[in-house]
């Protein structure tokens, strides 16, 4: 039994070390990068949408007990800008089943300092 727990713990540790967290990967994304380079750096986004001729990729991750969101916005296939992290608004109410009614890019997130 101890051997099984030890092997499981070792495998989980290796899996944790094998991927860079999304928020650190997004720090490497720079304006001018193409979509392939963003996918290689930060992986697949949680959601995408197109608005006003721009593609928006939304990445969601957890940090410090908060759910955060960042958008990578493309124009003509190249990164135009990357938003600052935004914290999920009304987190405790959503856990109780309430929703915030935000727009497509907002999804209940608000800017954090």
Biopython code that builds the backbone (N, CA, C, O; Angstrom):
import numpy as np
from Bio.PDB.StructureBuilder import StructureBuilder

atoms = [
    (1, "UNK", "N", (0.822, -1.190, 0.000)),
    (1, "UNK", "CA", (0.000, 0.000, 0.000)),
    (1, "UNK", "C", (0.870, 1.259, 0.000)),
    (1, "UNK", "O", (0.609, 2.201, -0.749)),
    (2, "UNK", "N", (1.906, 1.269, 0.845)),
    (2, "UNK", "CA", (2.794, 2.435, 0.898)),
    (2, "UNK", "C", (3.490, 2.668, -0.436)),
    (2, "UNK", "O", (3.685, 3.807, -0.859)),
    (3, "UNK", "N", (3.859, 1.578, -1.086)),
    (3, "UNK", "CA", (4.533, 1.685, -2.372)),
    (3, "UNK", "C", (3.596, 2.319, -3.403)),
    (3, "UNK", "O", (4.024, 3.148, -4.206)),
    (4, "UNK", "N", (2.336, 1.932, -3.380)),
    (4, "UNK", "CA", (1.353, 2.497, -4.302)),
    (4, "UNK", "C", (1.184, 3.993, -4.063)),
    (4, "UNK", "O", (1.142, 4.771, -5.017)),
    (5, "UNK", "N", (1.088, 4.397, -2.819)),
    (5, "UNK", "CA", (0.941, 5.820, -2.476)),
    (5, "UNK", "C", (2.176, 6.597, -2.907)),
    (5, "UNK", "O", (2.069, 7.707, -3.427)),
    (6, "UNK", "N", (3.348, 6.008, -2.690)),
    (6, "UNK", "CA", (4.591, 6.663, -3.076)),
    (6, "UNK", "C", (4.658, 6.849, -4.590)),
    (6, "UNK", "O", (5.036, 7.922, -5.063)),
    (7, "UNK", "N", (4.304, 5.838, -5.342)),
    (7, "UNK", "CA", (4.311, 5.924, -6.807)),
    (7, "UNK", "C", (3.307, 6.967, -7.280)),
    (7, "UNK", "O", (3.612, 7.777, -8.155)),
    (8, "UNK", "N", (2.113, 6.946, -6.700)),
    (8, "UNK", "CA", (1.083, 7.917, -7.075)),
    (8, "UNK", "C", (1.551, 9.342, -6.794)),
    (8, "UNK", "O", (1.377, 10.226, -7.633)),
    (9, "UNK", "N", (2.139, 9.570, -5.633)),
    (9, "UNK", "CA", (2.637, 10.891, -5.259)),
    (9, "UNK", "C", (3.737, 11.344, -6.211)),
    (9, "UNK", "O", (3.765, 12.503, -6.623)),
    (10, "UNK", "N", (4.633, 10.441, -6.558)),
    (10, "UNK", "CA", (5.724, 10.772, -7.485)),
    (10, "UNK", "C", (5.172, 11.133, -8.860)),
    (10, "UNK", "O", (5.634, 12.094, -9.475)),
    (11, "UNK", "N", (4.198, 10.382, -9.350)),
    (11, "UNK", "CA", (3.595, 10.679, -10.655)),
    (11, "UNK", "C", (2.886, 12.025, -10.650)),
    (11, "UNK", "O", (2.993, 12.783, -11.614)),
    (12, "UNK", "N", (2.173, 12.326, -9.590)),
    (12, "UNK", "CA", (1.480, 13.608, -9.495)),
    (12, "UNK", "C", (2.492, 14.755, -9.470)),
    (12, "UNK", "O", (2.256, 15.805, -10.068)),
    (13, "UNK", "N", (3.592, 14.561, -8.794)),
    (13, "UNK", "CA", (4.643, 15.577, -8.752)),
    (13, "UNK", "C", (5.246, 15.822, -10.121)),
    (13, "UNK", "O", (5.490, 16.965, -10.505)),
    (14, "UNK", "N", (5.485, 14.745, -10.855)),
    (14, "UNK", "CA", (6.022, 14.881, -12.211)),
    (14, "UNK", "C", (5.041, 15.583, -13.130)),
    (14, "UNK", "O", (5.441, 16.405, -13.954)),
    (15, "UNK", "N", (3.768, 15.271, -12.998)),
    (15, "UNK", "CA", (2.756, 15.921, -13.827)),
    (15, "UNK", "C", (2.686, 17.411, -13.508)),
    (15, "UNK", "O", (2.530, 18.225, -14.418)),
    (16, "UNK", "N", (2.796, 17.774, -12.265)),
    (16, "UNK", "CA", (2.742, 19.183, -11.869)),
    (16, "UNK", "C", (3.943, 19.947, -12.421)),
    (16, "UNK", "O", (3.818, 21.118, -12.778)),
    (17, "UNK", "N", (5.087, 19.306, -12.492)),
    (17, "UNK", "CA", (6.295, 19.962, -12.981)),
    (17, "UNK", "C", (6.352, 20.019, -14.502)),
    (17, "UNK", "O", (7.124, 20.796, -15.063)),
    (18, "UNK", "N", (5.551, 19.211, -15.169)),
    (18, "UNK", "CA", (5.660, 19.107, -16.612)),
    (18, "UNK", "C", (4.957, 20.217, -17.360)),
    (18, "UNK", "O", (5.204, 20.396, -18.553)),
    (19, "UNK", "N", (4.098, 20.963, -16.712)),
    (19, "UNK", "CA", (3.413, 22.038, -17.412)),
    (19, "UNK", "C", (3.526, 23.332, -16.626)),
    (19, "UNK", "O", (3.431, 23.348, -15.399)),
    (20, "UNK", "N", (3.729, 24.415, -17.363)),
    (20, "UNK", "CA", (3.814, 25.731, -16.745)),
    (20, "UNK", "C", (2.390, 26.231, -16.559)),
    (20, "UNK", "O", (1.579, 26.115, -17.478)),
    (21, "UNK", "N", (2.061, 26.789, -15.388)),
    (21, "UNK", "CA", (0.716, 27.310, -15.185)),
    (21, "UNK", "C", (0.354, 28.357, -16.239)),
    (21, "UNK", "O", (1.217, 29.077, -16.740)),
    (22, "UNK", "N", (-0.929, 28.427, -16.561)),
    (22, "UNK", "CA", (-1.417, 29.318, -17.614)),
    (22, "UNK", "C", (-0.977, 30.758, -17.383)),
    (22, "UNK", "O", (-0.535, 31.422, -18.321)),
    (23, "UNK", "N", (-1.090, 31.252, -16.151)),
    (23, "UNK", "CA", (-0.765, 32.668, -15.935)),
    (23, "UNK", "C", (0.699, 32.969, -16.222)),
    (23, "UNK", "O", (1.016, 34.070, -16.673)),
    (24, "UNK", "N", (1.585, 32.039, -15.976)),
    (24, "UNK", "CA", (2.994, 32.246, -16.310)),
    (24, "UNK", "C", (3.211, 32.134, -17.811)),
    (24, "UNK", "O", (4.034, 32.854, -18.375)),
    (25, "UNK", "N", (2.481, 31.241, -18.459)),
    (25, "UNK", "CA", (2.582, 31.098, -19.914)),
    (25, "UNK", "C", (2.100, 32.356, -20.623)),
    (25, "UNK", "O", (2.678, 32.766, -21.629)),
    (26, "UNK", "N", (1.038, 32.972, -20.099)),
    (26, "UNK", "CA", (0.513, 34.185, -20.716)),
    (26, "UNK", "C", (1.484, 35.355, -20.587)),
    (26, "UNK", "O", (1.455, 36.278, -21.402)),
    (27, "UNK", "N", (2.331, 35.322, -19.582)),
    (27, "UNK", "CA", (3.331, 36.375, -19.431)),
    (27, "UNK", "C", (4.328, 36.380, -20.594)),
    (27, "UNK", "O", (4.963, 37.397, -20.871)),
    (28, "UNK", "N", (4.457, 35.249, -21.262)),
    (28, "UNK", "CA", (5.376, 35.147, -22.402)),
    (28, "UNK", "C", (4.730, 35.587, -23.710)),
    (28, "UNK", "O", (5.430, 35.777, -24.705)),
    (29, "UNK", "N", (3.415, 35.751, -23.729)),
    (29, "UNK", "CA", (2.718, 36.177, -24.944)),
    (29, "UNK", "C", (2.950, 37.670, -25.153)),
    (29, "UNK", "O", (2.759, 38.473, -24.239)),
    (30, "UNK", "N", (3.363, 38.031, -26.359)),
    (30, "UNK", "CA", (3.702, 39.414, -26.684)),
    (30, "UNK", "C", (2.929, 39.882, -27.919)),
    (30, "UNK", "O", (2.598, 39.071, -28.783)),
    (31, "UNK", "N", (2.639, 41.183, -28.008)),
    (31, "UNK", "CA", (2.016, 41.714, -29.226)),
    (31, "UNK", "C", (2.844, 41.351, -30.455)),
    (31, "UNK", "O", (4.074, 41.379, -30.426)),
    (32, "UNK", "N", (2.146, 41.013, -31.527)),
    (32, "UNK", "CA", (2.806, 40.628, -32.773)),
    (32, "UNK", "C", (2.939, 39.133, -32.968)),
    (32, "UNK", "O", (3.190, 38.682, -34.085)),
    (33, "UNK", "N", (2.776, 38.340, -31.900)),
    (33, "UNK", "CA", (2.858, 36.881, -32.034)),
    (33, "UNK", "C", (1.665, 36.378, -32.839)),
    (33, "UNK", "O", (0.574, 36.944, -32.763)),
    (34, "UNK", "N", (1.874, 35.318, -33.608)),
    (34, "UNK", "CA", (0.744, 34.726, -34.325)),
    (34, "UNK", "C", (0.036, 33.707, -33.436)),
    (34, "UNK", "O", (0.517, 33.365, -32.356)),
    (35, "UNK", "N", (-1.114, 33.230, -33.907)),
    (35, "UNK", "CA", (-1.942, 32.325, -33.098)),
    (35, "UNK", "C", (-1.215, 31.025, -32.762)),
    (35, "UNK", "O", (-1.366, 30.505, -31.657)),
    (36, "UNK", "N", (-0.440, 30.501, -33.685)),
    (36, "UNK", "CA", (0.308, 29.267, -33.431)),
    (36, "UNK", "C", (1.301, 29.430, -32.299)),
    (36, "UNK", "O", (1.448, 28.538, -31.463)),
    (37, "UNK", "N", (1.987, 30.571, -32.268)),
    (37, "UNK", "CA", (2.956, 30.828, -31.198)),
    (37, "UNK", "C", (2.248, 30.961, -29.845)),
    (37, "UNK", "O", (2.774, 30.524, -28.821)),
    (38, "UNK", "N", (1.055, 31.566, -29.844)),
    (38, "UNK", "CA", (0.295, 31.689, -28.600)),
    (38, "UNK", "C", (-0.149, 30.312, -28.122)),
    (38, "UNK", "O", (-0.064, 30.011, -26.931)),
    (39, "UNK", "N", (-0.621, 29.478, -29.038)),
    (39, "UNK", "CA", (-1.021, 28.115, -28.664)),
    (39, "UNK", "C", (0.165, 27.339, -28.101)),
    (39, "UNK", "O", (0.024, 26.616, -27.114)),
    (40, "UNK", "N", (1.331, 27.485, -28.722)),
    (40, "UNK", "CA", (2.525, 26.794, -28.230)),
    (40, "UNK", "C", (2.918, 27.284, -26.839)),
    (40, "UNK", "O", (3.368, 26.496, -26.008)),
    (41, "UNK", "N", (2.752, 28.561, -26.587)),
    (41, "UNK", "CA", (3.171, 29.148, -25.315)),
    (41, "UNK", "C", (2.149, 28.938, -24.201)),
    (41, "UNK", "O", (2.499, 28.503, -23.104)),
    (42, "UNK", "N", (0.870, 29.253, -24.489)),
    (42, "UNK", "CA", (-0.146, 29.262, -23.429)),
    (42, "UNK", "C", (-1.166, 28.132, -23.528)),
    (42, "UNK", "O", (-1.968, 27.951, -22.612)),
    (43, "UNK", "N", (-1.154, 27.382, -24.601)),
    (43, "UNK", "CA", (-2.119, 26.295, -24.757)),
    (43, "UNK", "C", (-3.459, 26.797, -25.276)),
    (43, "UNK", "O", (-3.589, 27.945, -25.701)),
    (44, "UNK", "N", (-4.442, 25.924, -25.233)),
    (44, "UNK", "CA", (-5.772, 26.248, -25.750)),
    (44, "UNK", "C", (-6.522, 27.160, -24.785)),
    (44, "UNK", "O", (-6.470, 26.963, -23.571)),
    (45, "UNK", "N", (-7.218, 28.156, -25.325)),
    (45, "UNK", "CA", (-8.033, 29.013, -24.466)),
    (45, "UNK", "C", (-9.290, 28.290, -24.014)),
    (45, "UNK", "O", (-9.703, 27.299, -24.616)),
    (46, "UNK", "N", (-9.894, 28.798, -22.943)),
    (46, "UNK", "CA", (-11.141, 28.207, -22.456)),
    (46, "UNK", "C", (-12.302, 28.563, -23.381)),
    (46, "UNK", "O", (-13.161, 27.725, -23.656)),
    (47, "UNK", "N", (-12.326, 29.816, -23.863)),
    (47, "UNK", "CA", (-13.385, 30.265, -24.768)),
    (47, "UNK", "C", (-12.782, 31.164, -25.838)),
    (47, "UNK", "O", (-11.713, 31.747, -25.658)),
    (48, "UNK", "N", (-13.496, 31.261, -26.956)),
    (48, "UNK", "CA", (-13.115, 32.198, -28.010)),
    (48, "UNK", "C", (-14.369, 32.858, -28.546)),
    (48, "UNK", "O", (-15.459, 32.288, -28.486)),
    (49, "UNK", "N", (-14.208, 34.060, -29.068)),
    (49, "UNK", "CA", (-15.287, 34.719, -29.790)),
    (49, "UNK", "C", (-14.684, 35.780, -30.684)),
    (49, "UNK", "O", (-13.530, 36.177, -30.518)),
    (50, "UNK", "N", (-15.489, 36.236, -31.641)),
    (50, "UNK", "CA", (-15.050, 37.262, -32.579)),
    (50, "UNK", "C", (-15.955, 38.478, -32.421)),
    (50, "UNK", "O", (-17.179, 38.354, -32.398)),
    (51, "UNK", "N", (-15.335, 39.663, -32.312)),
    (51, "UNK", "CA", (-16.100, 40.888, -32.124)),
    (51, "UNK", "C", (-15.359, 42.044, -32.784)),
    (51, "UNK", "O", (-14.165, 42.230, -32.549)),
    (52, "UNK", "N", (-16.058, 42.819, -33.608)),
    (52, "UNK", "CA", (-15.488, 43.989, -34.283)),
    (52, "UNK", "C", (-14.229, 43.630, -35.076)),
    (52, "UNK", "O", (-13.256, 44.384, -35.074)),
    (53, "UNK", "N", (-14.247, 42.495, -35.743)),
    (53, "UNK", "CA", (-13.119, 42.083, -36.566)),
    (53, "UNK", "C", (-11.914, 41.574, -35.802)),
    (53, "UNK", "O", (-10.856, 41.354, -36.391)),
    (54, "UNK", "N", (-12.057, 41.383, -34.493)),
    (54, "UNK", "CA", (-10.958, 40.877, -33.676)),
    (54, "UNK", "C", (-11.343, 39.525, -33.083)),
    (54, "UNK", "O", (-12.487, 39.309, -32.683)),
    (55, "UNK", "N", (-10.369, 38.624, -33.035)),
    (55, "UNK", "CA", (-10.570, 37.345, -32.357)),
    (55, "UNK", "C", (-10.134, 37.513, -30.900)),
    (55, "UNK", "O", (-9.074, 38.072, -30.618)),
    (56, "UNK", "N", (-10.967, 37.019, -29.982)),
    (56, "UNK", "CA", (-10.679, 37.088, -28.551)),
    (56, "UNK", "C", (-10.521, 35.669, -28.025)),
    (56, "UNK", "O", (-11.405, 34.833, -28.211)),
    (57, "UNK", "N", (-9.408, 35.399, -27.373)),
    (57, "UNK", "CA", (-9.177, 34.117, -26.711)),
    (57, "UNK", "C", (-9.158, 34.383, -25.222)),
    (57, "UNK", "O", (-8.403, 35.231, -24.747)),
    (58, "UNK", "N", (-9.989, 33.662, -24.482)),
    (58, "UNK", "CA", (-10.100, 33.868, -23.046)),
    (58, "UNK", "C", (-9.461, 32.689, -22.316)),
    (58, "UNK", "O", (-9.820, 31.532, -22.533)),
    (59, "UNK", "N", (-8.515, 33.012, -21.455)),
    (59, "UNK", "CA", (-7.843, 32.021, -20.621)),
    (59, "UNK", "C", (-8.323, 32.206, -19.190)),
    (59, "UNK", "O", (-8.364, 33.329, -18.689)),
    (60, "UNK", "N", (-8.687, 31.113, -18.528)),
    (60, "UNK", "CA", (-9.173, 31.144, -17.154)),
    (60, "UNK", "C", (-8.261, 30.250, -16.320)),
    (60, "UNK", "O", (-7.910, 29.146, -16.735)),
    (61, "UNK", "N", (-7.881, 30.739, -15.139)),
    (61, "UNK", "CA", (-7.000, 29.985, -14.252)),
    (61, "UNK", "C", (-7.260, 30.400, -12.808)),
    (61, "UNK", "O", (-7.925, 31.403, -12.550)),
    (62, "UNK", "N", (-6.734, 29.625, -11.879)),
    (62, "UNK", "CA", (-6.881, 29.900, -10.456)),
    (62, "UNK", "C", (-5.546, 30.339, -9.883)),
    (62, "UNK", "O", (-4.496, 29.786, -10.211)),
    (63, "UNK", "N", (-5.607, 31.353, -9.012)),
    (63, "UNK", "CA", (-4.406, 31.832, -8.344)),
    (63, "UNK", "C", (-4.834, 32.495, -7.037)),
    (63, "UNK", "O", (-5.745, 33.322, -7.027)),
    (64, "UNK", "N", (-4.192, 32.140, -5.965)),
    (64, "UNK", "CA", (-4.503, 32.740, -4.669)),
    (64, "UNK", "C", (-5.948, 32.568, -4.237)),
    (64, "UNK", "O", (-6.518, 33.457, -3.604)),
    (65, "UNK", "N", (-6.540, 31.442, -4.571)),
    (65, "UNK", "CA", (-7.920, 31.170, -4.189)),
    (65, "UNK", "C", (-8.950, 31.918, -5.012)),
    (65, "UNK", "O", (-10.132, 31.913, -4.668)),
    (66, "UNK", "N", (-8.525, 32.565, -6.103)),
    (66, "UNK", "CA", (-9.449, 33.296, -6.964)),
    (66, "UNK", "C", (-9.415, 32.726, -8.373)),
    (66, "UNK", "O", (-8.380, 32.249, -8.838)),
    (67, "UNK", "N", (-10.561, 32.781, -9.049)),
    (67, "UNK", "CA", (-10.624, 32.433, -10.458)),
    (67, "UNK", "C", (-10.349, 33.700, -11.251)),
    (67, "UNK", "O", (-11.055, 34.697, -11.096)),
    (68, "UNK", "N", (-9.330, 33.669, -12.096)),
    (68, "UNK", "CA", (-8.929, 34.827, -12.882)),
    (68, "UNK", "C", (-9.103, 34.555, -14.366)),
    (68, "UNK", "O", (-9.114, 33.406, -14.808)),
    (69, "UNK", "N", (-9.240, 35.638, -15.129)),
    (69, "UNK", "CA", (-9.413, 35.549, -16.568)),
    (69, "UNK", "C", (-8.523, 36.578, -17.240)),
    (69, "UNK", "O", (-8.358, 37.691, -16.739)),
    (70, "UNK", "N", (-7.945, 36.201, -18.388)),
    (70, "UNK", "CA", (-7.194, 37.136, -19.233)),
    (70, "UNK", "C", (-7.593, 36.875, -20.676)),
    (70, "UNK", "O", (-7.848, 35.735, -21.065)),
    (71, "UNK", "N", (-7.644, 37.938, -21.462)),
    (71, "UNK", "CA", (-7.966, 37.825, -22.882)),
    (71, "UNK", "C", (-6.737, 38.136, -23.712)),
    (71, "UNK", "O", (-5.966, 39.049, -23.415)),
    (72, "UNK", "N", (-6.580, 37.343, -24.765)),
    (72, "UNK", "CA", (-5.588, 37.643, -25.787)),
    (72, "UNK", "C", (-6.408, 38.057, -27.002)),
    (72, "UNK", "O", (-7.241, 37.291, -27.485)),
    (73, "UNK", "N", (-6.170, 39.271, -27.495)),
    (73, "UNK", "CA", (-6.967, 39.828, -28.582)),
    (73, "UNK", "C", (-6.099, 39.916, -29.829)),
    (73, "UNK", "O", (-5.010, 40.491, -29.819)),
    (74, "UNK", "N", (-6.620, 39.324, -30.910)),
    (74, "UNK", "CA", (-5.897, 39.256, -32.178)),
    (74, "UNK", "C", (-6.539, 40.177, -33.204)),
    (74, "UNK", "O", (-7.761, 40.322, -33.252)),
    (75, "UNK", "N", (-5.701, 40.792, -34.017)),
    (75, "UNK", "CA", (-6.158, 41.532, -35.181)),
    (75, "UNK", "C", (-5.322, 41.047, -36.356)),
    (75, "UNK", "O", (-4.093, 41.067, -36.299)),
    (76, "UNK", "N", (-5.985, 40.614, -37.417)),
    (76, "UNK", "CA", (-5.313, 40.073, -38.603)),
    (76, "UNK", "C", (-4.389, 38.911, -38.250)),
    (76, "UNK", "O", (-3.320, 38.766, -38.842)),
    (77, "UNK", "N", (-4.798, 38.081, -37.282)),
    (77, "UNK", "CA", (-4.052, 36.881, -36.929)),
    (77, "UNK", "C", (-2.863, 37.094, -36.012)),
    (77, "UNK", "O", (-2.160, 36.136, -35.688)),
    (78, "UNK", "N", (-2.618, 38.329, -35.583)),
    (78, "UNK", "CA", (-1.492, 38.638, -34.702)),
    (78, "UNK", "C", (-2.012, 39.220, -33.390)),
    (78, "UNK", "O", (-3.048, 39.885, -33.365)),
    (79, "UNK", "N", (-1.285, 38.965, -32.301)),
    (79, "UNK", "CA", (-1.689, 39.499, -31.000)),
    (79, "UNK", "C", (-1.659, 41.022, -31.058)),
    (79, "UNK", "O", (-0.634, 41.631, -31.364)),
    (80, "UNK", "N", (-2.795, 41.612, -30.758)),
    (80, "UNK", "CA", (-2.910, 43.067, -30.673)),
    (80, "UNK", "C", (-2.622, 43.527, -29.243)),
    (80, "UNK", "O", (-1.881, 44.482, -29.012)),
    (81, "UNK", "N", (-3.241, 42.806, -28.277)),
    (81, "UNK", "CA", (-3.030, 43.140, -26.860)),
    (81, "UNK", "C", (-3.439, 41.967, -25.975)),
    (81, "UNK", "O", (-4.150, 41.057, -26.402)),
    (82, "UNK", "N", (-2.969, 42.014, -24.735)),
    (82, "UNK", "CA", (-3.305, 41.016, -23.716)),
    (82, "UNK", "C", (-3.846, 41.801, -22.528)),
    (82, "UNK", "O", (-3.210, 42.744, -22.057)),
    (83, "UNK", "N", (-5.020, 41.411, -22.047)),
    (83, "UNK", "CA", (-5.610, 42.142, -20.931)),
    (83, "UNK", "C", (-4.940, 41.766, -19.620)),
    (83, "UNK", "O", (-4.301, 40.719, -19.504)),
    (84, "UNK", "N", (-5.098, 42.636, -18.642)),
    (84, "UNK", "CA", (-4.634, 42.355, -17.289)),
    (84, "UNK", "C", (-5.555, 41.312, -16.671)),
    (84, "UNK", "O", (-6.682, 41.138, -17.135)),
    (85, "UNK", "N", (-5.100, 40.614, -15.633)),
    (85, "UNK", "CA", (-5.963, 39.623, -14.978)),
    (85, "UNK", "C", (-7.221, 40.269, -14.417)),
    (85, "UNK", "O", (-7.197, 41.385, -13.896)),
    (86, "UNK", "N", (-8.320, 39.534, -14.540)),
    (86, "UNK", "CA", (-9.595, 39.973, -13.991)),
    (86, "UNK", "C", (-10.120, 38.868, -13.089)),
    (86, "UNK", "O", (-10.103, 37.695, -13.461)),
    (87, "UNK", "N", (-10.588, 39.243, -11.900)),
    (87, "UNK", "CA", (-11.084, 38.275, -10.921)),
    (87, "UNK", "C", (-12.567, 38.016, -11.156)),
    (87, "UNK", "O", (-13.311, 38.905, -11.570)),
    (88, "UNK", "N", (-12.974, 36.806, -10.890)),
    (88, "UNK", "CA", (-14.384, 36.438, -11.017)),
    (88, "UNK", "C", (-15.189, 37.198, -9.971)),
    (88, "UNK", "O", (-14.882, 37.136, -8.781)),
    (89, "UNK", "N", (-16.212, 37.911, -10.414)),
    (89, "UNK", "CA", (-17.082, 38.668, -9.509)),
    (89, "UNK", "C", (-18.141, 37.741, -8.926)),
    (89, "UNK", "O", (-18.566, 36.790, -9.582)),
    (90, "UNK", "N", (-18.557, 38.009, -7.723)),
    (90, "UNK", "CA", (-19.642, 37.264, -7.080)),
    (90, "UNK", "C", (-19.368, 35.764, -7.022)),
    (90, "UNK", "O", (-20.270, 34.954, -7.233)),
    (91, "UNK", "N", (-18.136, 35.406, -6.739)),
    (91, "UNK", "CA", (-17.736, 33.991, -6.696)),
    (91, "UNK", "C", (-18.602, 33.187, -5.737)),
    (91, "UNK", "O", (-19.073, 32.106, -6.090)),
    (92, "UNK", "N", (-18.820, 33.699, -4.527)),
    (92, "UNK", "CA", (-19.592, 32.948, -3.541)),
    (92, "UNK", "C", (-21.043, 32.796, -3.963)),
    (92, "UNK", "O", (-21.637, 31.748, -3.711)),
    (93, "UNK", "N", (-21.634, 33.799, -4.595)),
    (93, "UNK", "CA", (-23.018, 33.695, -5.055)),
    (93, "UNK", "C", (-23.144, 32.691, -6.202)),
    (93, "UNK", "O", (-24.133, 31.964, -6.293)),
    (94, "UNK", "N", (-22.137, 32.658, -7.075)),
    (94, "UNK", "CA", (-22.192, 31.707, -8.181)),
    (94, "UNK", "C", (-22.133, 30.272, -7.665)),
    (94, "UNK", "O", (-22.791, 29.384, -8.207)),
    (95, "UNK", "N", (-21.345, 30.051, -6.618)),
    (95, "UNK", "CA", (-21.281, 28.720, -6.034)),
    (95, "UNK", "C", (-22.641, 28.297, -5.483)),
    (95, "UNK", "O", (-22.951, 27.107, -5.422)),
    (96, "UNK", "N", (-23.446, 29.277, -5.084)),
    (96, "UNK", "CA", (-24.781, 28.990, -4.581)),
    (96, "UNK", "C", (-25.801, 28.867, -5.710)),
    (96, "UNK", "O", (-26.976, 28.601, -5.456)),
    (97, "UNK", "N", (-25.357, 29.062, -6.968)),
    (97, "UNK", "CA", (-26.249, 28.892, -8.105)),
    (97, "UNK", "C", (-26.665, 30.178, -8.779)),
    (97, "UNK", "O", (-27.376, 30.128, -9.782)),
    (98, "UNK", "N", (-26.251, 31.339, -8.271)),
    (98, "UNK", "CA", (-26.600, 32.604, -8.905)),
    (98, "UNK", "C", (-25.626, 32.880, -10.045)),
    (98, "UNK", "O", (-24.482, 32.428, -10.002)),
    (99, "UNK", "N", (-26.067, 33.621, -11.067)),
    (99, "UNK", "CA", (-25.187, 34.011, -12.166)),
    (99, "UNK", "C", (-25.129, 35.517, -12.237)),
    (99, "UNK", "O", (-26.005, 36.203, -11.712)),
    (100, "UNK", "N", (-24.096, 36.040, -12.887)),
    (100, "UNK", "CA", (-23.873, 37.480, -12.884)),
    (100, "UNK", "C", (-24.378, 38.203, -14.120)),
    (100, "UNK", "O", (-24.426, 39.433, -14.098)),
    (101, "UNK", "N", (-24.759, 37.526, -15.194)),
    (101, "UNK", "CA", (-25.305, 38.179, -16.375)),
    (101, "UNK", "C", (-24.342, 39.093, -17.101)),
    (101, "UNK", "O", (-24.738, 40.167, -17.552)),
    (102, "UNK", "N", (-23.097, 38.697, -17.225)),
    (102, "UNK", "CA", (-22.099, 39.523, -17.890)),
    (102, "UNK", "C", (-22.127, 39.297, -19.396)),
    (102, "UNK", "O", (-22.782, 38.378, -19.888)),
    (103, "UNK", "N", (-21.404, 40.150, -20.122)),
    (103, "UNK", "CA", (-21.317, 40.040, -21.571)),
    (103, "UNK", "C", (-20.418, 38.898, -21.985)),
    (103, "UNK", "O", (-19.873, 38.211, -21.121)),
    (104, "UNK", "N", (-20.236, 38.662, -23.321)),
    (104, "UNK", "CA", (-19.497, 37.501, -23.809)),
    (104, "UNK", "C", (-18.040, 37.481, -23.384)),
    (104, "UNK", "O", (-17.511, 36.404, -23.106)),
    (105, "UNK", "N", (-17.374, 38.614, -23.321)),
    (105, "UNK", "CA", (-15.977, 38.629, -22.924)),
    (105, "UNK", "C", (-15.797, 38.793, -21.435)),
    (105, "UNK", "O", (-14.726, 38.513, -20.897)),
    (106, "UNK", "N", (-16.842, 39.248, -20.767)),
    (106, "UNK", "CA", (-16.771, 39.528, -19.342)),
    (106, "UNK", "C", (-16.956, 38.280, -18.497)),
    (106, "UNK", "O", (-16.137, 37.986, -17.625)),
    (107, "UNK", "N", (-18.013, 37.558, -18.749)),
    (107, "UNK", "CA", (-18.347, 36.315, -18.054)),
    (107, "UNK", "C", (-18.218, 36.456, -16.541)),
    (107, "UNK", "O", (-17.758, 35.533, -15.870)),
    (108, "UNK", "N", (-18.624, 37.615, -15.997)),
    (108, "UNK", "CA", (-18.636, 37.791, -14.553)),
    (108, "UNK", "C", (-17.307, 38.145, -13.937)),
    (108, "UNK", "O", (-17.155, 38.040, -12.720)),
    (109, "UNK", "N", (-16.335, 38.560, -14.730)),
    (109, "UNK", "CA", (-15.035, 38.921, -14.193)),
    (109, "UNK", "C", (-14.931, 40.428, -14.057)),
    (109, "UNK", "O", (-15.562, 41.165, -14.814)),
    (110, "UNK", "N", (-14.130, 40.899, -13.086)),
    (110, "UNK", "CA", (-13.876, 42.326, -12.914)),
    (110, "UNK", "C", (-12.382, 42.532, -12.755)),
    (110, "UNK", "O", (-11.660, 41.613, -12.369)),
    (111, "UNK", "N", (-11.921, 43.730, -13.050)),
    (111, "UNK", "CA", (-10.492, 44.041, -12.961)),
    (111, "UNK", "C", (-10.001, 43.909, -11.537)),
    (111, "UNK", "O", (-10.723, 44.213, -10.587)),
    (112, "UNK", "N", (-8.753, 43.449, -11.394)),
    (112, "UNK", "CA", (-8.130, 43.357, -10.080)),
    (112, "UNK", "C", (-6.879, 44.221, -10.086)),
    (112, "UNK", "O", (-6.255, 44.405, -11.131)),
    (113, "UNK", "N", (-6.506, 44.755, -8.921)),
    (113, "UNK", "CA", (-5.312, 45.601, -8.855)),
    (113, "UNK", "C", (-4.039, 44.809, -9.082)),
    (113, "UNK", "O", (-2.946, 45.375, -9.057)),
]
sb = StructureBuilder()
sb.init_structure("model")
sb.init_model(0)
sb.init_chain("A")
sb.init_seg("    ")
for serial, (resi, resn, name, xyz) in enumerate(atoms, 1):
    if name == "N":
        sb.init_residue(resn, " ", resi, " ")
    sb.init_atom(name, np.array(xyz, "f"), 0.0, 1.0, " ", f" {name:<3s}", serial, name[0])
structure = sb.get_structure()
